[in-house]
């Protein structure tokens, strides 16, 4: 049975708190180390080159020089079918907040 948690860390913490249950968590190696868990499988992604990016959200503006670090942030959106202006409504919030975008890519859903 698959259970959804708030984060990979929450899943790892759950496994740590219930060591007698036959359960596992899908999490990163940092979470395994943090909660002293055994890694039983690596590279379980279903797409080669799959990676996860995390966002830092808050009320205070933080500045990160992504050009210096070479880091990029990706956002995947699934828009409703046949709704005029859906993409504009979704990405115009970046312009309102002076957030620059370097690329927009359309990708078909796997489903």
DSSP file (Angstrom, degrees, kcal/mol; ACC not computed):
  #  RESIDUE AA STRUCTURE BP1 BP2  ACC     N-H-->O    O-->H-N    N-H-->O    O-->H-N    TCO  KAPPA ALPHA  PHI   PSI    X-CA   Y-CA   Z-CA
    1    1 A X              0   0    0      0, 0.0     2,-0.5     0, 0.0     0, 0.0   0.000 360.0 360.0 360.0 133.8    0.0    0.0    0.0
    2    2 A X        -     0   0    0      2,-0.0     2,-0.4     0, 0.0     0, 0.0  -0.800 360.0-167.0 -94.3 131.0    1.3    3.4   -0.9
    3    3 A X        -     0   0    0     -2,-0.5     2,-0.4     8,-0.0     8,-0.0  -0.969  15.0-136.6-116.9 133.0    0.9    6.2    1.6
    4    4 A X        -     0   0    0     -2,-0.4     2,-0.2     2,-0.0    -2,-0.0  -0.732  24.4-172.6 -89.2 135.0    1.5    9.9    0.7
    5    5 A X        -     0   0    0     -2,-0.4     3,-0.1     1,-0.0     4,-0.0  -0.733  37.9-106.5-120.2 171.3    3.5   12.0    3.1
    6    6 A X  S    S-     0   0    0     -2,-0.2     2,-0.3     1,-0.1     3,-0.1   0.783  96.2 -13.0 -67.9 -27.2    4.3   15.7    3.3
    7    7 A X     >  -     0   0    0      1,-0.1     4,-1.8     0, 0.0    -1,-0.1  -0.972  69.6 -98.6-163.3 169.1    7.9   15.1    2.3
    8    8 A X  H  > S+     0   0    0     -2,-0.3     4,-2.4     1,-0.2     5,-0.2   0.863 123.9  55.3 -66.0 -34.1   10.5   12.5    1.8
    9    9 A X  H  > S+     0   0    0      2,-0.2     4,-2.6     1,-0.2    -1,-0.2   0.898 105.2  51.5 -64.0 -40.6   11.9   13.4    5.2
   10   10 A X  H  > S+     0   0    0      2,-0.2     4,-2.1     1,-0.2    -1,-0.2   0.884 109.6  50.4 -64.3 -37.7    8.5   12.8    6.8
   11   11 A X  H  X S+     0   0    0     -4,-1.8     4,-2.1     2,-0.2    -2,-0.2   0.932 111.9  46.9 -64.9 -45.3    8.4    9.4    5.1
   12   12 A X  H  X S+     0   0    0     -4,-2.4     4,-2.2     1,-0.2    -2,-0.2   0.896 111.5  51.3 -63.6 -40.5   11.9    8.5    6.4
   13   13 A X  H  X S+     0   0    0     -4,-2.6     4,-2.2     2,-0.2    -1,-0.2   0.892 107.7  53.3 -63.3 -39.5   10.9    9.8    9.9
   14   14 A X  H  X S+     0   0    0     -4,-2.1     4,-1.0     2,-0.2    -2,-0.2   0.925 108.9  48.6 -60.8 -45.5    7.8    7.6    9.9
   15   15 A X  H >< S+     0   0    0     -4,-2.1     3,-0.6     1,-0.2    -1,-0.2   0.912 111.0  51.1 -60.9 -42.7    9.9    4.5    9.1
   16   16 A X  H >< S+     0   0    0     -4,-2.2     3,-0.6     1,-0.2    -1,-0.2   0.884 108.8  51.2 -61.5 -39.6   12.3    5.4   11.9
   17   17 A X  H 3< S+     0   0    0     -4,-2.2    -1,-0.2     1,-0.3    -2,-0.2   0.669 115.8  41.3 -74.8 -16.6    9.5    5.7   14.4
   18   18 A X  T X<  +     0   0    0     -4,-1.0     3,-1.5    -3,-0.6    -1,-0.3  -0.528  65.0 158.7-129.3  65.4    8.0    2.3   13.5
   19   19 A X  T <  S+     0   0    0     -3,-0.6    -1,-0.1     1,-0.3     4,-0.1   0.695  71.6  59.0 -65.8 -19.0   11.0    0.0   13.1
   20   20 A X  T 3  S+     0   0    0     -3,-0.1    -1,-0.3     2,-0.1     2,-0.2   0.588  86.9  91.3 -87.3  -9.6    8.9   -3.2   13.7
   21   21 A X  S <  S-     0   0    0     -3,-1.5     2,-2.0    -6,-0.2    -3,-0.1  -0.605  85.1-119.8 -84.6 146.3    6.6   -2.5   10.7
   22   22 A X  S    S+     0   0    0     -2,-0.2     2,-0.3     2,-0.0    -1,-0.1  -0.502  70.3 126.1 -82.4  72.6    7.4   -4.0    7.3
   23   23 A X        -     0   0    0     -2,-2.0     2,-0.3    -5,-0.2    -2,-0.0  -0.849  39.7-166.3-129.6 161.8    7.6   -0.5    5.6
   24   24 A X        -     0   0    0     -2,-0.3     2,-0.4     2,-0.0    -2,-0.0  -0.945  12.1-138.7-142.0 162.6   10.0    1.5    3.5
   25   25 A X        -     0   0    0     -2,-0.3     2,-0.8   -13,-0.1   -17,-0.1  -0.954  13.2-133.9-123.7 143.8   10.3    5.1    2.4
   26   26 A X        +     0   0    0     -2,-0.4     2,-0.3    18,-0.0   -15,-0.1  -0.885  57.8 128.1 -92.7 111.7   11.2    6.6   -0.9
   27   27 A X        -     0   0    0     -2,-0.8     2,-0.1   -16,-0.1   -18,-0.1  -0.888  57.4 -85.3-153.2 177.7   13.7    9.3    0.1
   28   28 A X     >  -     0   0    0     -2,-0.3     4,-1.7     1,-0.1     3,-0.3  -0.417  42.3-103.7 -91.0 171.0   17.2   10.6   -0.5
   29   29 A X  H  > S+     0   0    0      1,-0.2     4,-2.3     2,-0.2     5,-0.2   0.799 119.3  60.8 -65.9 -28.5   20.4    9.4    1.0
   30   30 A X  H  > S+     0   0    0      2,-0.2     4,-2.8     1,-0.2    -1,-0.2   0.921 105.1  47.7 -63.6 -43.0   20.5   12.4    3.3
   31   31 A X  H  > S+     0   0    0     -3,-0.3     4,-2.2     2,-0.2    -2,-0.2   0.887 110.0  53.3 -65.1 -38.2   17.2   11.4    4.9
   32   32 A X  H  <>S+     0   0    0     -4,-1.7     5,-3.1     2,-0.2     4,-0.2   0.920 113.2  43.0 -61.5 -43.6   18.5    7.8    5.3
   33   33 A X  H ><5S+     0   0    0     -4,-2.3     3,-1.0     3,-0.2    -2,-0.2   0.915 112.3  53.7 -67.7 -42.7   21.6    9.1    7.1
   34   34 A X  H 3<5S+     0   0    0     -4,-2.8    -2,-0.2     1,-0.3    -1,-0.2   0.863 119.3  33.1 -60.7 -38.2   19.6   11.6    9.2
   35   35 A X  T 3<5S-     0   0    0     -4,-2.2    -1,-0.3    -5,-0.2    -2,-0.2   0.225 110.3-117.4-105.4  13.0   17.2    8.9   10.4
   36   36 A X  T < 5 +     0   0    0     -3,-1.0     2,-0.3    -4,-0.2    -3,-0.2   0.922  59.2 158.0  52.7  52.6   19.8    6.1   10.5
   37   37 A X      < -     0   0    0     -5,-3.1     2,-0.4    -6,-0.1    -1,-0.2  -0.782  44.1-115.1-108.0 150.8   18.0    4.0    7.9
   38   38 A X        -     0   0    0     -2,-0.3     2,-0.7     1,-0.0    -5,-0.0  -0.673  23.7-132.6 -81.7 134.4   19.3    1.3    5.7
   39   39 A X        +     0   0    0     -2,-0.4     3,-0.1     1,-0.2   -10,-0.0  -0.805  27.8 175.5 -87.0 117.9   19.2    2.0    1.9
   40   40 A X        +     0   0    0     -2,-0.7     2,-0.3     1,-0.3    -1,-0.2   0.645  64.9  16.9 -99.7 -17.2   17.8   -1.1    0.3
   41   41 A X        -     0   0    0      0, 0.0    -1,-0.3     0, 0.0     2,-0.3  -0.978  62.1-163.3-155.5 142.2   17.6    0.2   -3.3
   42   42 A X        +     0   0    0     -2,-0.3    -3,-0.0     1,-0.2     0, 0.0  -0.834  69.3  24.1-120.8 161.8   19.1    3.1   -5.3
   43   43 A X        +     0   0    0     -2,-0.3    -1,-0.2     1,-0.1     5,-0.0   0.924  65.5 154.4  53.0  54.0   18.2    4.7   -8.6
   44   44 A X        +     0   0    0     -3,-0.2    -1,-0.1     2,-0.0    -2,-0.0   0.363  25.1 126.8 -93.4   5.1   14.6    3.6   -8.5
   45   45 A X        -     0   0    0      1,-0.1     4,-0.1     5,-0.1     3,-0.0  -0.227  59.6-139.0 -61.4 153.1   13.4    6.4  -10.8
   46   46 A X  S    S+     0   0    0      1,-0.1     2,-0.4     2,-0.1    -1,-0.1   0.511  86.6  55.8 -92.9  -5.0   11.3    5.4  -13.8
   47   47 A X  S >  S-     0   0    0      0, 0.0     3,-1.6     0, 0.0    -1,-0.1  -0.995  89.2-116.5-128.0 131.3   13.1    7.9  -16.1
   48   48 A X  T 3  S+     0   0    0     -2,-0.4     3,-0.1     1,-0.3    -2,-0.1  -0.362 101.8  19.8 -61.4 140.7   16.8    8.2  -16.7
   49   49 A X  T 3  S+     0   0    0      1,-0.2    -1,-0.3    -4,-0.1     2,-0.1   0.592  86.7 160.6  76.1   9.6   18.3   11.4  -15.5
   50   50 A X    <   +     0   0    0     -3,-1.6     2,-0.3     2,-0.0    -1,-0.2  -0.378  11.0 172.6 -63.7 139.1   15.3   12.1  -13.2
   51   51 A X        -     0   0    0     -3,-0.1     2,-0.4    -2,-0.1    -3,-0.0  -0.976  26.3-132.5-145.6 159.9   16.0   14.6  -10.5
   52   52 A X        -     0   0    0     -2,-0.3     2,-0.4     2,-0.0    -2,-0.0  -0.939  16.1-164.2-115.6 135.2   14.1   16.5   -7.8
   53   53 A X        -     0   0    0     -2,-0.4     2,-0.3    21,-0.1    20,-0.1  -0.931   8.7-148.3-117.4 144.6   14.3   20.2   -7.2
   54   54 A X        -     0   0    0     -2,-0.4     2,-0.3     2,-0.0    -2,-0.0  -0.846   6.0-142.7-114.2 149.6   13.1   21.9   -4.1
   55   55 A X        -     0   0    0     -2,-0.3     2,-0.6    18,-0.0    18,-0.0  -0.837   4.8-144.0-110.5 145.9   11.7   25.4   -3.7
   56   56 A X        +     0   0    0     -2,-0.3     2,-0.4     6,-0.0     6,-0.1  -0.951  27.6 179.8-108.3 113.3   12.2   27.8   -0.8
   57   57 A X        +     0   0    0     -2,-0.6     2,-0.3     4,-0.0     3,-0.1  -0.900  14.4 127.2-117.2 143.4    9.0   29.7   -0.3
   58   58 A X        -     0   0    0     -2,-0.4     4,-0.1     1,-0.1    -2,-0.0  -0.983  63.9 -96.7-176.6 175.5    8.3   32.4    2.3
   59   59 A X  S    S+     0   0    0     -2,-0.3     2,-0.4     2,-0.1    -1,-0.1   0.784 100.6  73.1 -79.0 -28.2    7.1   35.9    3.0
   60   60 A X  S    S-     0   0    0     -3,-0.1     2,-0.4     1,-0.0    -2,-0.0  -0.715  88.2-118.3 -91.5 138.4   10.6   37.4    3.1
   61   61 A X        -     0   0    0     -2,-0.4     2,-0.4    -4,-0.0    -2,-0.1  -0.597  30.2-166.8 -76.5 126.8   12.5   37.8   -0.2
   62   62 A X        -     0   0    0     -2,-0.4     2,-0.5    -6,-0.1    -4,-0.0  -0.880  10.4-140.9-111.7 147.6   15.7   35.8   -0.3
   63   63 A X        +     0   0    0     -2,-0.4     2,-0.4     2,-0.0    -2,-0.0  -0.934  19.9 176.4-114.2 128.7   18.4   36.4   -2.9
   64   64 A X        -     0   0    0     -2,-0.5     2,-1.5     4,-0.0     3,-0.2  -0.998  27.4-139.0-128.7 129.2   20.3   33.5   -4.6
   65   65 A X    >>  +     0   0    0     -2,-0.4     4,-1.4     1,-0.2     3,-0.6  -0.670  27.1 173.7 -88.1  87.5   22.8   34.1   -7.3
   66   66 A X  H 3>>S+     0   0    0     -2,-1.5     4,-1.7     1,-0.2     5,-0.7   0.761  73.0  64.0 -68.1 -24.6   21.9   31.1   -9.5
   67   67 A X  H 345S+     0   0    0      1,-0.2    -1,-0.2     2,-0.2    -2,-0.1   0.873 104.3  46.7 -66.6 -35.4   24.2   32.3  -12.3
   68   68 A X  H <45S+     0   0    0     -3,-0.6    -2,-0.2     1,-0.2    -1,-0.2   0.877 118.1  40.3 -72.6 -37.7   27.2   31.8  -10.0
   69   69 A X  H  <5S-     0   0    0     -4,-1.4    -2,-0.2     2,-0.1    -1,-0.2   0.670 101.0-129.4 -86.7 -16.7   26.2   28.4   -8.8
   70   70 A X  T  <5 +     0   0    0     -4,-1.7     2,-0.2     1,-0.3    -3,-0.2   0.597  59.6 143.9  77.5   9.3   25.0   27.1  -12.1
   71   71 A X      < -     0   0    0     -5,-0.7     2,-0.3    -6,-0.2    -1,-0.3  -0.513  29.4-170.2 -83.2 150.0   21.7   26.1  -10.5
   72   72 A X        -     0   0    0     -2,-0.2     2,-0.4    -3,-0.1    -5,-0.0  -0.946  13.9-138.7-133.8 158.3   18.3   26.3  -12.2
   73   73 A X        -     0   0    0     -2,-0.3     2,-0.4   -20,-0.1   -18,-0.0  -0.960  15.8-161.0-118.4 135.4   14.8   25.9  -10.9
   74   74 A X        -     0   0    0     -2,-0.4     2,-0.4     2,-0.0   -21,-0.1  -0.896   4.7-166.4-116.5 147.8   12.1   24.1  -12.9
   75   75 A X        -     0   0    0     -2,-0.4     2,-0.5     2,-0.0    -2,-0.0  -0.993   6.2-158.0-132.5 124.8    8.4   24.3  -12.5
   76   76 A X        -     0   0    0     -2,-0.4     2,-0.4     2,-0.0    -2,-0.0  -0.899  12.6-172.0-105.4 129.7    6.0   21.8  -14.1
   77   77 A X        -     0   0    0     -2,-0.5     2,-0.6     2,-0.0    -2,-0.0  -0.947  17.3-157.4-121.0 140.0    2.4   22.8  -14.7
   78   78 A X        -     0   0    0     -2,-0.4     2,-0.2    31,-0.0    -2,-0.0  -0.972  23.9-159.0-112.7 114.7   -0.5   20.8  -15.8
   79   79 A X        -     0   0    0     -2,-0.6     3,-0.1     1,-0.1     8,-0.0  -0.605  22.5 -99.1 -96.4 152.9   -3.1   23.2  -17.3
   80   80 A X    >   -     0   0    0     -2,-0.2     3,-0.8     1,-0.1     2,-0.1  -0.337  48.8 -95.8 -65.9 151.0   -6.8   22.6  -17.7
   81   81 A X  T 3  S-     0   0    0      1,-0.2    -1,-0.1     5,-0.0     0, 0.0  -0.434  95.2  -5.3 -68.9 138.4   -7.9   21.6  -21.2
   82   82 A X  T 3  S+     0   0    0      1,-0.2     2,-0.6    -2,-0.1    -1,-0.2   0.811  83.8 145.9  51.5  43.6   -9.2   24.3  -23.6
   83   83 A X    X   -     0   0    0     -3,-0.8     3,-1.8     0, 0.0     4,-0.2  -0.927  48.9-127.9-111.0 109.8   -9.1   27.2  -21.1
   84   84 A X  T 3  S+     0   0    0     -2,-0.6     0, 0.0     1,-0.3     0, 0.0  -0.294  90.3   9.6 -58.5 131.8   -8.2   30.4  -23.0
   85   85 A X  T 3> S+     0   0    0      3,-0.1     4,-2.8     4,-0.0    -1,-0.3   0.579  83.8 134.1  79.6  10.2   -5.3   32.2  -21.3
   86   86 A X  H <> S+     0   0    0     -3,-1.8     4,-1.9     1,-0.2     5,-0.1   0.921  74.4  44.9 -61.3 -45.5   -4.4   29.4  -18.9
   87   87 A X  H  > S+     0   0    0     -4,-0.2     4,-2.4     2,-0.2     5,-0.3   0.924 113.4  51.2 -65.0 -43.0   -0.7   29.6  -19.6
   88   88 A X  H  > S+     0   0    0      1,-0.2     4,-2.2     2,-0.2    -2,-0.2   0.931 110.4  48.9 -58.2 -46.7   -0.7   33.4  -19.3
   89   89 A X  H  < S+     0   0    0     -4,-2.8     4,-0.4     1,-0.2    -1,-0.2   0.873 112.9  48.8 -61.9 -36.4   -2.6   33.2  -16.0
   90   90 A X  H  < S+     0   0    0     -4,-1.9    -1,-0.2    -5,-0.2    -2,-0.2   0.888 121.9  29.7 -73.0 -39.4   -0.1   30.6  -14.7
   91   91 A X  H >X S+     0   0    0     -4,-2.4     3,-1.4     1,-0.2     4,-0.8   0.593  96.4  82.7-102.3  -9.6    3.2   32.4  -15.6
   92   92 A X  H 3X S+     0   0    0     -4,-2.2     4,-2.1    -5,-0.3     5,-0.2   0.780  80.0  71.5 -65.1 -23.6    2.2   36.1  -15.5
   93   93 A X  H 3> S+     0   0    0     -4,-0.4     4,-1.0     1,-0.2    -1,-0.3   0.794  92.3  58.0 -61.8 -26.3    2.8   36.0  -11.7
   94   94 A X  H <4>S+     0   0    0     -3,-1.4     5,-2.9     2,-0.2     3,-0.4   0.928 106.2  47.1 -68.1 -44.1    6.5   35.7  -12.5
   95   95 A X  H ><5S+     0   0    0     -4,-0.8     3,-1.8     1,-0.2    -2,-0.2   0.906 107.5  56.5 -63.1 -42.0    6.5   39.0  -14.4
   96   96 A X  H 3<5S+     0   0    0     -4,-2.1    -1,-0.2     1,-0.3    -2,-0.2   0.807 112.9  42.2 -59.8 -28.3    4.5   40.8  -11.7
   97   97 A X  T 3<5S-     0   0    0     -4,-1.0    -1,-0.3    -3,-0.4    -2,-0.2   0.190 115.1-113.1-105.4  15.3    7.3   39.8   -9.2
   98   98 A X  T < 5 +     0   0    0     -3,-1.8     2,-0.6     1,-0.2    -3,-0.2   0.857  62.3 154.4  55.8  39.4   10.2   40.6  -11.6
   99   99 A X      < -     0   0    0     -5,-2.9     2,-0.2    -6,-0.1    -1,-0.2  -0.888  36.3-139.8 -99.5 121.8   11.2   36.9  -11.8
  100  100 A X        -     0   0    0     -2,-0.6     2,-0.4    -3,-0.1    -5,-0.0  -0.571  10.4-154.6 -83.5 141.7   13.1   36.2  -15.1
  101  101 A X        -     0   0    0     -2,-0.2     3,-0.1     1,-0.1    -1,-0.0  -0.945  10.2-170.7-115.0 138.4   12.4   33.0  -16.9
  102  102 A X        +     0   0    0     -2,-0.4     2,-0.3     1,-0.3    -1,-0.1   0.629  69.0  13.6-100.9 -16.4   15.0   31.5  -19.2
  103  103 A X        -     0   0    0      2,-0.0     2,-0.4     0, 0.0    -1,-0.3  -0.975  48.1-164.2-162.0 141.4   13.0   28.8  -20.9
  104  104 A X        -     0   0    0     -2,-0.3     2,-0.4    -3,-0.1    -3,-0.0  -1.000  20.7-177.3-125.3 130.6    9.4   27.5  -21.5
  105  105 A X        -     0   0    0     -2,-0.4     2,-0.5     2,-0.0    -2,-0.0  -0.992  19.4-144.3-133.5 133.3    9.0   24.0  -22.7
  106  106 A X        +     0   0    0     -2,-0.4     2,-0.4     0, 0.0    -2,-0.0  -0.844  24.0 177.9 -96.0 127.2    5.9   22.1  -23.7
  107  107 A X        -     0   0    0     -2,-0.5     3,-0.1     0, 0.0    -2,-0.0  -0.996  27.8-118.9-132.2 134.4    6.0   18.4  -22.8
  108  108 A X        -     0   0    0     -2,-0.4     2,-0.1     1,-0.1     0, 0.0  -0.353  35.4-104.2 -68.9 149.7    3.2   15.9  -23.3
  109  109 A X        -     0   0    0      1,-0.1    -1,-0.1     2,-0.0   -31,-0.0  -0.469  19.1-132.4 -70.0 145.6    1.8   14.1  -20.2
  110  110 A X              0   0    0      1,-0.3    -1,-0.1    -2,-0.1    -2,-0.1   0.673 360.0 360.0 -71.7 -16.0    3.0   10.5  -19.8
  111  111 A X              0   0    0      0, 0.0    -1,-0.3     0, 0.0    -2,-0.0   0.451 360.0 360.0 -91.2 360.0   -0.6    9.6  -19.2
